[in-house]
Amino acid sequence: MRAWAPLGVLASLAYCFHQRRVAVAEPRGAGARRPVDRRRLELKLVQVVFRHGARSPLKPLPLEEQVEWNPQLLEVPPQTQFDYTVTNLAGGPKPHSPYDSQYQKTTLKGGLFAGQLTKVGMKQMFALGERLRKNYVEDIPFLSPIFNPKEVFIRSTNMYRNLESTRCLLAGLFQRQKEGPIVIHTDDASSEVLYPNYQSCWVLRERIRDRKKAAALQPEISEDLKKVKAAIGVDSGDEVDFFVLLDNLAAEEVHSVPSCPALKRFARLIEQRAVDTALYLMHQEDREGLQMSVGPFLHILEGNLLKAVDPATPPGQLRKLYLYATHDVTLMPLLMALGIFDHKWPPFAADLTMELYQHRESKEWFVQLSYHGEEQVPRGCPDKLCPLDQFLNTLSAYTVDPQKYRTLCSQAQAMEVGSRE
């Protein structure tokens, strides 16, 4: 919470400035907007939100024949090696990671821990970095070809697979060359906003728990789950849902490891029902749920945009590139809020990229969204190149500042306190 306050003040000032600029521009743009000549646009800012690379499963399936996860899968490809330092948001020591401690309590057959980034995942992230290099170093000379800490801000959730995924991405983006130290910022698990945080948001936790129970009782989901569990030999009483099935299936497929043939046979159904379950827990029209899940993160992304368009922003306070290492549970609600969710589970190394452009003559601002390398049309936007004011209007329905987040999330806590009195 503490790290958002200055951003909120700056964002408010920048937004007021931006609204005045839009108000002046509106009369001459009424009705029909002429097509924008992209050659006249100048790239000003890039934000990339990405899922980590391929990893071992978080929870093995209770099968007699377990998949073997060979330690050789952890070998680090030489091209991905790149030194970095991890700090908290204030620049102090790296916080403890309760999630990593929890994952290390689960040892898979073969010796890997649950949720470990593999060499397959490292190569995926390196490839994403190379794609970003082509886009922003080679095709457009936007970033320096060598890492410059004055140009790039990096933030990750405090999980080893995400920190290492970020390392591999940076190695691909800057070809292991740097002019200064690479610092990855992270936060305590209790206050992290790069994923839906059930620790800090009581209301969200209670809501998701209740909806998850209700989702399991839906006829289509319930019957298909029974069918799949029976086919792969999982006891009906075992706590295995479509999320666990998809997690194992995706990990096994991407690593080409021998697995249960029946699991592969139901691959399409498993993903479909996992998505159906996720949409039962939260969907595009669930404004409050999306606010509690990714509203604080959207506030940060919005703040970066507003700082970039505010002429009063000191040059040293703005980076050219913002990188955020997140998870599938982050990307799904983000895509829903932006109106571009494709009803497919975000794959390993998926990226959501937000580019900010300014027209050289008119000085108008535009946003371009891409998901997994494909240009998208956000909700409320006329086409792929979205006027900034319209894009901000879409964000405004889901963005929440720290105070509103606390208010939304504390309702359950307040009711619990009231019931005890």
Secondary structure, 3 states (H helix, E strand, C coil): CCCCHHHHHHHHHHHHHHHHHHHHHCHHHCCCCCCCCHHHEEEEEEEEEEECCCECCCCCCCCCCCCCCCHHHHCCCHHHCCCCEEEECCCCECCCCHHHHHHCCCECCCCCECCCECHHHHHHHHHHHHHHHHHHHHHCCCCCCCECCCCEEEEECCCHHHHHHHHHHHHHHHCCCECCCCEEEECCCCCCCCCCCCCCCHHHHHHHHHHHHHHHCCHHHHHHHHHHHHHHCCCCCCCCCHHHHHHHHHHHHHHCCCCCHHHHHCHHHHHHHHHHHHHHHCCCCCHHHHHHHHHHHHHHHHHHHHHHHCCCCCHHHCCCEEEEEECHHHHHHHHHHHCCCCCCCCCCCCEEEEEEEEECCCCCEEEEEEECCEEECCCCCCCCEEEHHHHHHHHHCCCCCHHHHHHHHCHHHHHHHHHHC
